[in-house]
């Protein structure tokens, strides 16, 4: 099984040391990266653009191993939207990344979602509900559900099962355009099993949250979730491969790259 890790971050301007070698050892064919780490929660346009430049350089070095989400701070307005268009159209990034600069259902986000729909690219949204320490604009499953209801055409990937798995997957269950990923240190095999049973294996996607997590342990929790071989294939690669194949740059994700 050739796997796709749909939730990875650069370590500074590069992949973390040993990422590709570990991917080779474990069978991860493609790493889908964004660049939020180290730039602060509410970055300037210039800081975001520089980080996306760094990601593009990594994509150029490893074109068959690394794909990129364009990170945007929606509060940067039109320059951010124009930069998103350039990254997708000219640099062949494959998705949109939203973090904590604003809630994902804020009207500031709508132009980016509408452009992502036009490109048919996945939208990876950080979502987490904390008991203490919730950031001012940190989205939860409730905000993701609001966005999915407004934009049923959007291909939304809710990261981390939103931190509180049972309530989060129940909240997004009515919206078939919302997937969730397996990343997050509190997420284990039992939580992966809950998501698959309640949403269907077609709506759960493997992500590790590298570089801040262990790739092997993140694969292990999915392997330990009690899934069938068919379900494992969907979660560990087929679902993300399908989303990439349906996007504006689907031709890049040939049968050779994503076959299992």
C-alpha positions as CSV (number, residue, x, y, z in Angstrom):
1,X,0.0,0.0,0.0
2,X,1.5,3.4,-1.1
3,X,0.3,5.9,1.4
4,X,-0.3,9.7,1.3
5,X,0.3,11.8,4.3
6,X,-2.2,14.7,3.9
7,X,-1.1,16.8,6.9
8,X,2.6,17.8,7.1
9,X,4.4,21.0,8.0
10,X,7.8,22.2,6.9
11,X,10.5,22.5,9.6
12,X,11.7,26.1,8.9
13,X,12.3,26.3,5.2
14,X,12.7,22.6,4.7
15,X,11.3,19.2,5.4
16,X,12.3,17.8,8.7
17,X,15.5,15.7,8.4
18,X,14.9,12.1,7.4
19,X,11.3,12.7,6.3
20,X,11.6,11.2,2.8
21,X,13.8,8.3,4.0
22,X,11.3,7.4,6.7
23,X,8.5,7.7,4.1
24,X,10.4,5.2,1.9
25,X,10.8,2.8,4.8
26,X,7.1,3.0,5.8
27,X,5.5,3.3,2.4
28,X,4.5,6.9,2.3
29,X,4.6,8.0,-1.3
30,X,3.5,11.6,-1.1
31,X,3.6,14.3,1.7
32,X,1.2,17.2,1.4
33,X,2.7,20.1,3.3
34,X,1.8,23.6,4.5
35,X,4.0,26.3,6.2
36,X,2.3,27.6,9.3
37,X,4.9,26.6,11.8
38,X,6.9,29.5,13.3
39,X,5.1,32.4,11.7
40,X,2.7,33.3,14.5
41,X,-1.0,33.0,14.7
42,X,-1.9,36.2,12.9
43,X,0.9,36.8,10.3
44,X,1.4,39.6,7.9
45,X,1.0,39.1,4.2
46,X,4.7,39.3,3.6
47,X,5.5,36.7,6.2
48,X,2.9,34.3,4.7
49,X,4.2,34.9,1.2
50,X,7.8,34.2,2.1
51,X,6.8,31.0,3.8
52,X,4.8,29.9,0.8
53,X,7.9,30.6,-1.3
54,X,9.9,28.3,0.9
55,X,7.3,25.6,0.4
56,X,7.4,26.0,-3.4
57,X,11.2,25.6,-3.3
58,X,10.7,22.3,-1.5
59,X,8.1,21.2,-4.0
60,X,10.5,21.9,-6.8
61,X,13.2,19.9,-5.2
62,X,11.0,16.9,-4.6
63,X,8.2,17.1,-7.2
64,X,7.1,13.5,-6.9
65,X,7.2,13.4,-3.1
66,X,5.9,16.8,-1.9
67,X,2.7,18.7,-2.7
68,X,1.7,22.0,-1.2
69,X,-1.3,23.6,0.4
70,X,-1.2,27.4,0.1
71,X,-1.5,28.9,3.5
72,X,-3.4,32.2,3.7
73,X,-4.3,34.7,6.4
74,X,-7.8,35.8,5.2
75,X,-7.4,39.0,7.1
76,X,-4.8,40.1,4.5
77,X,-7.6,40.5,2.0
78,X,-7.1,40.9,-1.7
79,X,-3.3,40.5,-1.8
80,X,-3.8,37.1,0.0
81,X,-6.5,36.0,-2.5
82,X,-4.3,37.0,-5.5
83,X,-1.4,35.1,-4.0
84,X,-3.6,32.1,-3.5
85,X,-4.5,32.2,-7.2
86,X,-0.9,32.5,-8.2
87,X,0.2,29.6,-6.1
88,X,-2.5,27.3,-7.5
89,X,-2.3,28.4,-11.1
90,X,1.4,29.1,-11.6
91,X,3.1,27.0,-8.9
92,X,0.6,24.1,-8.9
93,X,-0.1,24.0,-5.2
94,X,-3.0,21.6,-4.6
95,X,-5.1,23.1,-1.8
96,X,-5.9,25.8,0.7
97,X,-4.7,25.8,4.3
98,X,-6.6,27.7,7.0
99,X,-5.2,27.9,10.5
100,X,-6.1,30.2,13.4
101,X,-5.9,33.7,11.9
102,X,-9.7,33.8,11.7
103,X,-12.7,31.5,12.2
104,X,-13.3,29.4,9.1
105,X,-16.9,30.5,8.8
106,X,-16.1,34.2,8.9
107,X,-17.2,36.1,5.8
108,X,-13.5,37.1,5.4
109,X,-12.9,33.5,4.4
110,X,-15.6,33.2,1.8
111,X,-13.7,34.5,-1.3
112,X,-10.9,32.0,-0.6
113,X,-13.5,29.1,-0.3
114,X,-15.2,30.2,-3.5
115,X,-11.9,30.2,-5.3
116,X,-10.9,26.8,-3.9
117,X,-14.3,25.5,-5.2
118,X,-13.5,26.8,-8.6
119,X,-10.2,25.0,-8.6
120,X,-11.7,21.9,-7.1
121,X,-8.9,21.7,-4.5
122,X,-9.1,20.4,-0.9
123,X,-9.3,22.9,2.0
124,X,-7.4,21.8,5.1
125,X,-8.8,23.6,8.2
126,X,-7.2,23.4,11.6
127,X,-10.0,22.7,14.1
128,X,-9.7,22.1,17.8
129,X,-12.0,22.6,20.8
130,X,-9.9,23.1,24.0
131,X,-11.1,23.0,27.6
132,X,-8.7,25.8,28.4
133,X,-6.5,27.9,26.2
134,X,-8.8,28.2,23.1
135,X,-7.3,30.8,20.8
136,X,-9.5,33.8,19.9
137,X,-10.1,32.7,16.3
138,X,-9.5,28.9,16.5
139,X,-12.2,27.0,14.6
140,X,-14.1,24.1,16.0
141,X,-16.3,21.5,14.4
142,X,-19.2,23.9,14.7
143,X,-17.5,26.4,12.5
144,X,-16.6,23.8,10.0
145,X,-20.2,22.6,9.8
146,X,-21.4,26.1,9.3
147,X,-19.0,26.5,6.4
148,X,-19.9,23.2,4.9
149,X,-23.6,24.0,5.0
150,X,-22.9,27.3,3.2
151,X,-20.6,25.7,0.6
152,X,-21.7,22.1,-0.1
153,X,-19.4,22.1,-3.2
154,X,-16.3,22.7,-1.0
155,X,-14.0,19.8,-0.4
156,X,-13.2,20.4,3.3
157,X,-10.7,18.4,5.4
158,X,-11.3,19.1,9.2
159,X,-7.9,18.5,10.9
160,X,-7.4,16.6,14.1
161,X,-11.0,15.3,14.3
162,X,-11.4,18.8,15.9
163,X,-9.8,17.6,19.2
164,X,-13.0,16.2,20.7
165,X,-13.7,13.3,18.5
166,X,-17.2,12.0,19.3
167,X,-18.9,15.4,19.3
168,X,-16.9,16.6,16.3
169,X,-17.6,13.7,14.0
170,X,-21.3,13.8,15.0
171,X,-21.4,17.5,14.1
172,X,-19.9,17.1,10.6
173,X,-21.7,13.8,9.9
174,X,-24.6,15.5,8.0
175,X,-22.2,17.2,5.5
176,X,-20.8,14.7,3.0
177,X,-18.3,17.3,1.7
178,X,-16.4,17.3,5.0
179,X,-13.7,14.8,5.7
180,X,-11.5,14.5,8.8
181,X,-7.9,13.6,9.3
182,X,-6.3,11.3,11.8
183,X,-3.6,13.7,13.1
184,X,-3.4,14.9,16.7
185,X,-1.6,13.6,19.7
186,X,-4.8,12.7,21.6
187,X,-6.1,10.8,18.6
188,X,-5.5,7.0,18.8
189,X,-6.8,3.9,17.2
190,X,-10.1,4.0,19.1
191,X,-10.8,7.5,17.8
192,X,-9.9,6.5,14.2
193,X,-12.4,3.6,14.6
194,X,-15.1,6.0,15.9
195,X,-14.6,8.3,12.9
196,X,-14.7,5.5,10.4
197,X,-17.8,3.9,11.9
198,X,-19.8,7.2,12.1
199,X,-18.6,8.9,8.9
200,X,-17.6,6.0,6.7
201,X,-14.1,5.1,5.7
202,X,-14.5,7.3,2.6
203,X,-14.5,10.4,4.8
204,X,-11.4,9.7,6.9
205,X,-7.9,10.7,5.6
206,X,-4.5,9.9,7.0
207,X,-2.4,12.8,8.3
208,X,0.5,12.8,10.7
209,X,1.1,16.5,11.6
210,X,4.8,16.2,10.9
211,X,7.2,17.6,11.9
212,X,5.6,17.8,15.3
213,X,4.7,14.2,15.4
214,X,6.0,10.7,14.7
215,X,5.2,9.3,11.3
216,X,5.5,5.7,12.4
217,X,3.2,6.1,15.5
218,X,0.6,7.9,13.4
219,X,0.5,5.1,10.9
220,X,0.4,2.6,13.8
221,X,-2.7,4.1,15.3
222,X,-4.6,3.7,12.0
223,X,-3.3,0.1,11.6
224,X,-4.4,-0.6,15.2
225,X,-7.9,0.8,14.6
226,X,-9.5,-2.5,13.7
227,X,-10.2,-1.5,10.1
228,X,-10.7,-3.9,7.2
229,X,-8.1,-3.9,4.4
230,X,-10.5,-2.0,2.1
231,X,-11.0,0.6,4.8
232,X,-7.3,0.9,5.4
233,X,-6.7,1.5,1.8
234,X,-9.2,4.3,1.7
235,X,-8.0,6.0,4.8
236,X,-4.2,5.7,4.1
237,X,-4.2,6.8,0.5
238,X,-7.2,6.3,-1.8
239,X,-9.4,9.1,-0.4
240,X,-6.7,11.8,-0.7
241,X,-5.6,10.4,-4.1
242,X,-9.2,10.8,-5.3
243,X,-9.5,14.4,-4.0
244,X,-6.1,15.3,-5.7
245,X,-7.1,13.6,-8.9
246,X,-10.4,15.6,-9.1
247,X,-8.6,18.9,-8.6
248,X,-7.4,21.4,-11.2
249,X,-4.0,19.7,-11.2
250,X,-5.3,16.1,-11.3
251,X,-3.0,15.2,-14.1
252,X,-0.1,15.4,-11.8
253,X,-1.4,12.5,-9.7
254,X,-1.0,9.8,-12.2
255,X,-1.7,6.1,-11.6
256,X,2.0,5.6,-11.1
257,X,2.2,8.0,-8.2
258,X,-1.0,7.0,-6.3
259,X,-1.4,3.3,-7.2
260,X,-1.7,0.9,-4.3
